[in-house]
Amino acid sequence: MKMFPNDAGFYINAGNTCMLMKDTLKGITYLEKALDIEPSNYKMRTQIVNFLKNAGYADKAKQLESK
């Protein structure tokens, strides 16, 4: 991350890797960082919101939808 601090794709990949390893909370943290870097990326936001809803994090999903 030190090498790519402003690369949203890097954080997306890190988040997806964490999800595959069943480290959901860490994965969500990385995905949120990706959104901080590219807040206007509607497709990424939608995918993250859908994941959160499916994983049982409805409140967090609503927070992201309202931003």
C-alpha positions as CSV (number, residue, x, y, z in Angstrom):
1,M,0.0,0.0,0.0
2,K,2.9,2.3,0.6
3,M,3.8,1.8,-3.1
4,F,0.3,2.6,-4.4
5,P,-1.4,4.9,-1.9
6,N,-3.7,6.4,-4.5
7,D,-4.5,3.4,-6.6
8,A,-8.1,2.4,-6.0
9,G,-7.6,-0.8,-8.0
10,F,-4.9,-2.0,-5.5
11,Y,-7.3,-1.5,-2.6
12,I,-10.1,-3.3,-4.5
13,N,-7.8,-6.3,-5.1
14,A,-6.7,-6.3,-1.5
15,G,-10.3,-6.1,-0.3
16,N,-11.3,-9.0,-2.6
17,T,-8.4,-11.1,-1.4
18,C,-9.4,-10.5,2.2
19,M,-13.0,-11.5,1.4
20,L,-11.8,-14.7,-0.2
21,M,-9.8,-15.4,3.0
22,K,-12.9,-14.8,5.1
23,D,-11.5,-11.6,6.6
24,T,-14.6,-9.6,5.9
25,L,-14.0,-6.6,8.1
26,K,-10.5,-6.1,6.7
27,G,-11.9,-6.5,3.2
28,I,-14.5,-3.9,3.8
29,T,-11.9,-1.5,5.1
30,Y,-9.9,-1.8,1.9
31,L,-13.0,-1.4,-0.3
32,E,-14.0,1.7,1.6
33,K,-10.5,3.1,1.1
34,A,-10.9,2.5,-2.7
35,L,-14.1,4.5,-2.5
36,D,-12.3,7.3,-0.7
37,I,-9.9,7.4,-3.6
38,E,-12.6,7.2,-6.3
39,P,-15.8,8.4,-4.7
40,S,-17.5,9.0,-8.1
41,N,-17.0,5.4,-9.2
42,Y,-20.6,4.4,-9.3
43,K,-20.0,0.8,-10.4
44,M,-17.6,0.1,-7.6
45,R,-19.9,1.7,-5.0
46,T,-22.8,-0.4,-6.2
47,Q,-20.8,-3.6,-6.0
48,I,-19.6,-2.8,-2.5
49,V,-23.1,-1.9,-1.4
50,N,-24.5,-5.2,-2.8
51,F,-21.8,-7.2,-1.1
52,L,-22.5,-5.5,2.2
53,K,-26.2,-6.2,1.9
54,N,-25.6,-9.9,1.1
55,A,-23.0,-10.3,3.9
56,G,-25.5,-8.9,6.5
57,Y,-24.1,-5.4,6.8
58,A,-27.3,-3.5,5.8
59,D,-26.6,-0.5,8.0
60,K,-23.1,0.0,6.5
61,A,-24.6,-0.5,3.0
62,K,-27.1,2.3,3.7
63,Q,-24.3,4.6,4.8
64,L,-22.5,4.1,1.5
65,E,-25.7,4.5,-0.5
66,S,-26.4,7.8,1.1
67,K,-22.9,9.3,0.3
